[in-house]
Amino acid sequence: MNNHNKYFPELVGQEGVKKKLTFYLEAFEKTSQLPFLLMAGAKGLGKTEFAKALGGNLKDNEGDEIDFLEINCSVIKNNEYFFENVFLPHIADKQIVVFFDECHALPQDLTMAFLSIFNSEKNPSKVFEWDGMSFTFNFQQQHFIFATTETDRIFAPLKDRLTTIDFEPYSADELSEIVKICLPDIVFTDEALLSIASTIRGNARSAVKRAKEIMLYCGKYESNTFTSKDFCKLCDEVGILPYGLTYTEKQILHFLNNCGSATLTGIAAKLGLSKSALQRDHELYLLNKNLMEIDGKRKITCKGLEVCKELFNE
């Protein structure tokens, strides 16, 4: 019998993630050990929330919840910083879950140290020697979770030592459910929820932000109901575009619609943005929504043309 609701009652979607983590939690109850986990997926899919929920379900020998330490890897400068400022005061000899967020940013020397530390297939502990000192990692007390949006930037041998948990985009129904959970005192029509979900960029973080805007709207107009008409009004007031497009993405579509095709350099010059910013922050979403395509040059798709008609009344 699945215990998804037992372990993750407040988290929506990610059924594959819940299934794997449920297995590891049930095994933990018998063994007091977890694999070294890598939570992988785009921004806003809930990696941190699931890591915290997993940690919250781990108990010590007395049945008490164990500590949870979240570390953004960009603040770890080298081995000295980690062992002296993180491991010794916060991890050594403690029952704890350690969550390394943005682990692709780990410094090279610590990455090399982790290759040795996490090369422990059977032993419940590992002693690591560094700078004349010994550091004991007890994997029945200390549990390690990594997360990243950029798995390609993790050193491959380190990634091989981790068990990957893949996150995927949320469905429209799941996004609607997140919005409703955030706003339990507001009554939505089904049509409004469909419209709202269509403008959320496929992740839970975006759904929470949209819920915040709806909360402010309902507060402004002193209403506890929200209809499609209300959402159209909200879109007009705060500038919510179809598909949740940004205004930069709107400009890209308009440019491609007018010129037929363009190079990345050409679009960057037209919009005054760097090529890397365009690729990282805007093109991926347009490609995901099938609004543009890349075939040597950037081109607008038939679906993109339809969106342009809606955006520019063409």
Secondary structure, 3 states (H helix, E strand, C coil): CCCHHHHCCCCCCCHHHHHHHHHHHHHHHHHCCCCCEEEECCCCCCHHHHHHHHHHCCECCCCCECEEEEEEHHHCCCHHHHHHHHHHHHHCCCCEEEEEECHHHCCHHHHHHHHHHCCCCCCCEEEEEECCEEEEEECCCEEEEEEECCHHHCCHHHHHCCEEEECCCCCHHHHHHHHHHHCCCCEECHHHHHHHHHCCCCCHHHHHHHHHHHHHHHHHCCCCEECHHHHHHHHHHHCCCHHHCCHHHHHHHHHHHHHCEECHHHHHHHHCCCHHHHHHHHHHHHHHCCCEEECCCEEECHHHHHHHHHHHCC
